[in-house]
Amino acid sequence: MQRLYDFLRRHPTGVDSFWAVLLSGIALLQVADSSFGGTRAQLIAVPAVVAMGVVVALRRKWTPQMFWLAVGAGVYQLVTHTEANTSNLAMLVILFTVAASAEVSRRLSRLALAIGLTASPLYAVRFTVDKGSLADNLGFALFACVPFALAWVTGDSLRTRRAYYAQLVERNQRLEKEREAQAKVAVAAERARIARELHDVVAHNVSVMVVQADGAAYVMDVAPEQAKEALQTISGTGRQALAEMRRLLGVLRTGEPQESEDYVPQPDVEQIEVLVEQVRAAGLDVDFEVEGAPRRLPSGVELTAYRIVQEALTNTRKHGGPEAKASVRLVYFDDGLGLLVEDDGRGSPHELYEDGGVDGAGHGLIGMRERIGMVGGTLDAGPRPGGGFRISALLPLKKR
């Protein structure tokens, strides 16, 4: 049964041709009947029968043309005084097809309905089907209009349902494309975030490890204990960097934070003091000050604040020189958090703007601006009047 249904869907014209042959065959048998009205009348009726068969066979392929062919065949029957036969059912079929077809204009569909409703009265007037009173003839004509009206209403309803279904399909496809686009944007944003996180982790921790390694090599022979402490700092910093990188790479692989012993929570404002102590241990003199009443802030603001301080101190170690000093100041406002990181080093402002490294290949300050932009904050970075560099940021509690 399913195969038959699939065949009918794949070959609609073949199915219509079958019904056309069957309808025309029955009509020709009616015409051949002696009661039809003589040889001449039988011969005159054949073209109309053939035309109606063609209408049924090709109604889907050339709908407007077949409609006008049916109209022409009907007019031919009226003019030649050919009585109705089974082939005239093609008029109902083509009327249904015109009303149901999306390729046919609404104007032609309504015109087809009007012509269909006038066909029966014209036939009644032309052949005086009922020999009774005028009221009887009128009643017959009106009753004969019912099949044409039903055929058109059924076809128009089918057309409306098809159009509604097509709109649903189109809307679903559009929403699917929008979801895919949003997913791609989200993935790109997440990858950019992870890239910034990796940059911060690598730039800061590797910088600490390089400074400690240089110090250990310098005092290895004269102060073994200091060298040992430096190596321990390198080991601890390396483990912390590896843990953070595992977490970030785990998110990159699966899209979810990894629940394991190596999981490191996102740094926040409270850990800035730990960061400052770590930098001091690496040999940079840093003053740390907090103003206002510390309180819990949105996680995005806290992470941004931590990364800004981390990047600023990393740049100071890279470019400030051996005698550089830095200061970190956090100010809690009613509507946000202020950050001020300054140093008196000798780093090149151009290098710092491009960030980080003598080769100018880093993206530190660019990353800062991206982070602050994501939380709706502002950033001011540039050389200090008396030398050194200043980074000032304001992070609002609500994104503007």
C-alpha positions as CSV (number, residue, x, y, z in Angstrom):
1,M,0.0,0.0,0.0
2,Q,2.8,2.4,0.8
3,R,4.5,1.6,-2.5
4,L,1.3,2.4,-4.3
5,Y,1.0,5.7,-2.4
6,D,4.6,6.6,-3.2
7,F,4.1,5.8,-6.9
8,L,1.0,8.0,-7.0
9,R,2.9,10.9,-5.5
10,R,5.8,10.5,-7.9
11,H,3.6,10.2,-11.0
12,P,0.6,12.5,-10.7
13,T,0.2,13.0,-14.4
14,G,0.2,9.3,-15.0
15,V,-2.6,8.9,-12.5
16,D,-4.6,11.7,-14.1
17,S,-4.1,10.2,-17.5
18,F,-5.6,6.9,-16.2
19,W,-8.7,8.7,-14.9
20,A,-8.9,10.7,-18.1
21,V,-9.0,7.5,-20.2
22,L,-11.5,5.9,-17.9
23,L,-13.8,9.0,-17.9
24,S,-13.5,9.5,-21.7
25,G,-14.2,5.7,-22.3
26,I,-17.4,5.9,-20.3
27,A,-18.4,9.1,-22.0
28,L,-17.8,7.6,-25.5
29,L,-20.0,4.6,-24.5
30,Q,-22.7,7.0,-23.6
31,V,-22.3,8.9,-26.9
32,A,-22.4,5.6,-28.8
33,D,-25.8,4.7,-27.3
34,S,-28.6,5.0,-29.8
35,S,-30.6,7.2,-27.4
36,F,-28.0,9.9,-27.6
37,G,-29.4,11.3,-30.8
38,G,-28.3,10.0,-34.1
39,T,-24.9,9.6,-35.9
40,R,-24.4,13.3,-36.5
41,A,-25.0,14.2,-32.9
42,Q,-22.6,11.4,-31.8
43,L,-19.8,12.6,-34.1
44,I,-20.3,16.2,-32.9
45,A,-20.0,15.1,-29.3
46,V,-16.7,13.3,-29.7
47,P,-14.4,16.5,-29.8
48,A,-15.9,17.7,-26.5
49,V,-15.4,14.3,-24.9
50,V,-11.7,14.2,-26.1
51,A,-11.1,17.7,-24.9
52,M,-12.5,17.0,-21.5
53,G,-10.2,13.9,-21.3
54,V,-7.2,16.1,-22.1
55,V,-8.3,18.5,-19.4
56,V,-8.3,15.8,-16.7
57,A,-5.0,14.3,-18.0
58,L,-3.0,17.6,-18.0
59,R,-4.8,19.6,-15.3
60,R,-1.8,19.7,-12.9
61,K,0.8,20.4,-15.6
62,W,-0.9,23.2,-17.4
63,T,-3.7,24.3,-15.1
64,P,-4.8,27.7,-16.6
65,Q,-4.6,26.3,-20.1
66,M,-6.7,23.3,-19.2
67,F,-9.3,25.5,-17.5
68,W,-9.8,27.5,-20.6
69,L,-9.9,24.3,-22.7
70,A,-12.7,23.1,-20.5
71,V,-14.5,26.4,-20.9
72,G,-14.1,26.2,-24.6
73,A,-15.5,22.6,-24.6
74,G,-18.5,23.7,-22.6
75,V,-19.2,26.6,-25.0
76,Y,-18.8,24.1,-27.9
77,Q,-21.5,21.8,-26.3
78,L,-23.9,24.7,-25.9
79,V,-23.4,25.9,-29.4
80,T,-23.7,22.5,-31.0
81,H,-26.6,21.5,-28.7
82,T,-24.6,18.5,-27.4
83,E,-26.1,17.0,-24.3
84,A,-24.1,16.6,-21.1
85,N,-22.3,13.3,-20.4
86,T,-19.9,11.7,-18.0
87,S,-16.9,13.7,-19.5
88,N,-18.5,16.9,-18.1
89,L,-17.3,15.9,-14.7
90,A,-14.0,17.3,-15.9
91,M,-15.4,20.7,-15.3
92,L,-15.7,20.0,-11.6
93,V,-12.2,18.5,-11.6
94,I,-10.6,21.5,-13.3
95,L,-12.5,23.9,-11.1
96,F,-11.1,22.1,-8.0
97,T,-7.6,22.1,-9.5
98,V,-7.7,25.8,-10.3
99,A,-8.9,26.7,-6.7
100,A,-6.2,24.4,-5.1
101,S,-3.2,25.4,-7.2
102,A,-0.8,27.9,-5.7
103,E,0.5,28.8,-9.2
104,V,-2.9,30.1,-10.3
105,S,-3.7,33.7,-9.3
106,R,-6.6,34.4,-6.9
107,R,-8.2,36.5,-9.7
108,L,-8.4,33.5,-12.1
109,S,-9.6,31.3,-9.2
110,R,-12.6,33.6,-8.5
111,L,-13.3,33.9,-12.2
112,A,-13.3,30.1,-12.5
113,L,-15.9,30.0,-9.7
114,A,-18.1,32.5,-11.4
115,I,-17.9,30.6,-14.7
116,G,-18.7,27.3,-12.9
117,L,-21.7,28.8,-11.2
118,T,-23.1,30.1,-14.5
119,A,-22.5,26.8,-16.4
120,S,-25.5,25.0,-14.9
121,P,-28.1,27.8,-15.4
122,L,-26.9,28.2,-19.0
123,Y,-27.3,24.5,-19.6
124,A,-30.8,24.5,-18.1
125,V,-31.8,27.4,-20.2
126,R,-30.3,26.0,-23.4
127,F,-31.8,22.5,-23.1
128,T,-34.9,23.2,-21.0
129,V,-34.1,20.2,-18.8
130,D,-37.4,20.5,-16.9
131,K,-40.5,21.0,-18.9
132,G,-42.4,22.2,-15.9
133,S,-42.8,25.8,-14.6
134,L,-40.2,28.5,-14.5
135,A,-39.8,28.0,-10.7
136,D,-39.0,24.4,-11.3
137,N,-36.4,25.2,-13.9
138,L,-34.8,27.8,-11.6
139,G,-34.7,25.4,-8.7
140,F,-33.0,22.8,-10.8
141,A,-30.4,25.4,-12.0
142,L,-29.6,26.5,-8.5
143,F,-29.3,23.0,-7.3
144,A,-27.0,22.1,-10.1
145,C,-24.7,25.0,-9.0
146,V,-24.0,23.2,-5.7
147,P,-21.4,20.7,-7.0
148,F,-19.4,23.6,-8.6
149,A,-19.5,25.6,-5.4
150,L,-18.4,22.6,-3.3
151,A,-15.5,21.8,-5.8
152,W,-14.2,25.4,-5.6
153,V,-14.5,25.6,-1.8
154,T,-12.8,22.3,-1.3
155,G,-9.9,23.3,-3.6
156,D,-9.5,26.8,-2.0
157,S,-9.4,25.3,1.5
158,L,-6.7,22.9,0.3
159,R,-4.8,25.8,-1.1
160,T,-5.0,27.7,2.1
161,R,-3.8,24.7,4.1
162,R,-0.9,24.2,1.8
163,A,0.1,27.8,2.0
164,Y,-0.1,27.7,5.8
165,Y,2.0,24.6,5.9
166,A,4.6,26.1,3.6
167,Q,4.8,29.2,5.8
168,L,5.4,26.9,8.8
169,V,8.1,25.0,7.0
170,E,9.7,28.3,5.8
171,R,9.5,29.8,9.3
172,N,11.0,26.6,10.8
173,Q,13.9,26.7,8.3
174,R,14.5,30.4,9.0
175,L,14.5,29.8,12.8
176,E,16.9,26.8,12.3
177,K,19.3,29.0,10.3
178,E,19.0,31.7,13.0
179,R,19.8,29.2,15.7
180,E,22.8,27.9,13.8
181,A,24.0,31.5,13.3
182,Q,23.6,32.3,17.0
183,A,25.4,29.1,17.9
184,K,28.3,30.0,15.6
185,V,28.5,33.5,17.2
186,A,28.3,32.0,20.7
187,V,31.1,29.5,19.8
188,A,33.3,32.2,18.3
189,A,32.7,34.4,21.4
190,E,33.6,31.5,23.7
191,R,36.7,30.7,21.8
192,A,37.8,34.3,21.9
193,R,37.1,34.3,25.7
194,I,39.2,31.1,26.1
195,A,42.0,32.6,24.0
196,R,42.1,35.7,26.3
197,E,42.1,33.4,29.3
198,L,45.0,31.4,27.9
199,H,46.9,34.5,27.1
200,D,46.5,35.8,30.6
201,V,47.5,32.5,32.2
202,V,50.5,32.0,30.0
203,A,51.7,35.6,30.0
204,H,51.5,36.0,33.8
205,N,52.7,32.6,35.0
206,V,55.5,32.2,32.4
207,S,56.7,35.7,33.2
208,V,56.9,34.8,36.9
209,M,58.7,31.6,36.1
210,V,61.3,33.3,33.9
211,V,62.0,36.0,36.5
212,Q,62.4,33.3,39.2
213,A,64.6,31.1,37.0
214,D,66.9,34.0,36.2
215,G,67.1,34.9,39.9
216,A,67.9,31.3,40.8
217,A,70.6,31.0,38.2
218,Y,72.2,34.2,39.5
219,V,72.3,33.2,43.2
220,M,72.7,29.5,42.7
221,D,76.3,29.5,44.0
222,V,76.3,32.3,46.5
223,A,72.8,31.8,48.1
224,P,71.5,28.2,47.6
225,E,68.5,28.8,49.9
226,Q,67.3,31.7,47.8
227,A,67.7,29.6,44.7
228,K,65.8,26.8,46.3
229,E,62.9,29.2,47.2
230,A,62.9,30.5,43.6
231,L,62.7,27.0,42.2
232,Q,59.8,26.2,44.6
233,T,58.0,29.3,43.3
234,I,58.6,28.2,39.7
235,S,57.2,24.8,40.6
236,G,54.1,26.2,42.3
237,T,53.5,28.7,39.5
238,G,53.9,26.0,36.8
239,R,51.4,23.7,38.6
240,Q,48.9,26.6,38.8
241,A,49.4,27.4,35.2
242,L,48.9,23.8,34.1
243,A,45.7,23.5,36.2
244,E,44.2,26.6,34.7
245,M,45.2,25.5,31.2
246,R,43.6,22.0,31.8
247,R,40.4,23.7,32.8
248,L,40.3,26.0,29.8
249,L,41.2,23.2,27.4
250,G,38.6,21.0,29.0
251,V,35.9,23.7,28.3
252,L,37.2,24.0,24.8
253,R,36.8,20.3,24.2
254,T,33.5,19.6,25.8
255,G,31.9,23.0,26.4
256,E,31.5,22.3,30.1
257,P,33.8,22.9,33.1
258,Q,35.8,19.8,34.1
259,E,34.9,18.5,37.5
260,S,38.2,17.1,38.6
261,E,41.0,17.6,41.1
262,D,42.7,19.9,38.6
263,Y,39.7,22.2,38.4
264,V,40.6,25.8,39.3
265,P,37.7,28.2,40.0
266,Q,37.6,31.5,38.1
267,P,39.7,34.1,39.8
268,D,37.9,37.0,41.5
269,V,38.7,40.3,43.2
270,E,39.6,38.6,46.5
271,Q,42.4,36.8,44.8
272,I,44.0,40.1,43.6
273,E,45.8,40.3,46.9
274,V,47.1,36.7,46.4
275,L,48.3,37.8,42.9
276,V,50.1,40.8,44.3
277,E,51.9,38.6,46.9
278,Q,52.9,36.3,44.1
279,V,54.3,39.2,42.1
280,R,56.1,40.5,45.1
281,A,57.7,37.1,45.6
282,A,58.8,37.3,42.0
283,G,60.8,40.4,42.8
284,L,58.5,43.3,41.9
285,D,57.8,45.9,44.7
286,V,54.0,46.4,44.7
287,D,51.8,48.6,46.9
288,F,48.3,47.3,47.3
289,E,45.3,49.4,48.6
290,V,41.6,48.9,48.8
291,E,39.1,51.8,49.3
292,G,35.5,51.4,50.1
293,A,33.5,48.5,51.5
294,P,34.5,45.2,49.7
295,R,31.4,43.3,48.6
296,R,30.5,40.5,46.2
297,L,30.3,41.7,42.5
298,P,29.0,40.0,39.4
299,S,31.4,37.2,38.3
300,G,32.1,38.8,35.0
301,V,33.2,42.1,36.7
302,E,35.4,40.2,39.2
303,L,37.1,38.2,36.5
304,T,37.7,41.3,34.4
305,A,39.2,43.2,37.4
306,Y,41.5,40.3,38.2
307,R,42.7,39.9,34.6
308,I,43.4,43.6,34.2
309,V,45.5,43.8,37.3
310,Q,47.3,40.6,36.2
311,E,48.1,41.9,32.8
312,A,49.2,45.3,34.1
313,L,51.6,43.8,36.6
314,T,52.9,41.4,33.9
315,N,53.7,44.3,31.6
316,T,55.4,46.1,34.4
317,R,57.7,43.1,35.0
318,K,58.4,42.8,31.3
319,H,59.1,46.4,30.5
320,G,59.5,48.4,33.8
321,G,63.1,47.4,34.4
322,P,64.8,45.9,37.5
323,E,64.2,48.9,39.8
324,A,60.5,49.4,38.8
325,K,57.8,49.8,41.5
326,A,54.1,49.4,41.0
327,S,50.9,50.2,42.9
328,V,47.4,48.7,42.7
329,R,44.4,50.5,44.0
330,L,40.9,49.1,44.1
331,V,38.0,51.5,44.8
332,Y,34.5,50.2,45.6
333,F,31.9,52.7,44.4
334,D,28.1,52.4,44.9
335,D,27.6,51.6,41.2
336,G,30.9,50.0,40.2
337,L,34.5,49.1,40.8
338,G,37.5,51.4,40.0
339,L,41.0,50.1,39.2
340,L,44.2,52.0,39.1
341,V,47.5,50.3,38.3
342,E,50.6,52.5,38.0
343,D,54.4,51.9,37.7
344,D,57.4,54.1,37.5
345,G,59.3,51.9,35.1
346,R,61.0,52.7,31.9
347,G,58.9,50.6,29.5
348,S,58.1,52.0,26.0
349,P,54.5,53.3,25.8
350,H,54.3,52.0,22.2
351,E,55.3,48.5,23.3
352,L,52.8,48.6,26.1
353,Y,50.0,49.7,23.9
354,E,50.7,46.9,21.5
355,D,51.4,44.8,24.6
356,G,53.8,42.9,25.4
357,G,56.9,42.0,24.2
358,V,59.6,43.7,22.3
359,D,58.4,42.1,19.2
360,G,55.1,43.9,19.5
361,A,53.2,40.6,18.8
362,G,51.1,40.5,22.0
363,H,47.5,41.5,22.6
364,G,47.5,42.5,26.3
365,L,45.9,46.0,26.1
366,I,43.7,44.9,23.2
367,G,42.4,42.0,25.4
368,M,41.9,44.5,28.3
369,R,39.7,46.7,26.1
370,E,37.7,43.7,24.9
371,R,37.1,42.4,28.4
372,I,36.0,45.8,29.7
373,G,33.8,46.4,26.7
374,M,32.0,43.1,27.5
375,V,31.0,44.4,30.9
376,G,30.2,47.9,29.7
377,G,33.2,49.6,31.4
378,T,35.8,52.1,30.4
379,L,39.6,51.9,30.1
380,D,42.3,54.6,30.1
381,A,45.8,53.5,29.5
382,G,48.9,55.6,28.8
383,P,52.3,57.0,30.1
384,R,52.5,58.8,33.4
385,P,53.7,62.4,33.3
386,G,56.8,61.6,35.5
387,G,57.6,58.3,33.7
388,G,56.2,54.9,33.9
389,F,52.7,53.8,32.9
390,R,49.2,54.0,34.2
391,I,46.1,51.9,33.6
392,S,42.8,53.2,34.9
393,A,39.5,51.3,34.6
394,L,35.9,51.7,35.7
395,L,33.8,48.6,35.8
396,P,30.0,49.2,36.3
397,L,27.8,46.8,38.2
398,K,25.3,46.7,35.4
399,K,26.3,46.7,31.7
400,R,25.3,49.9,30.0
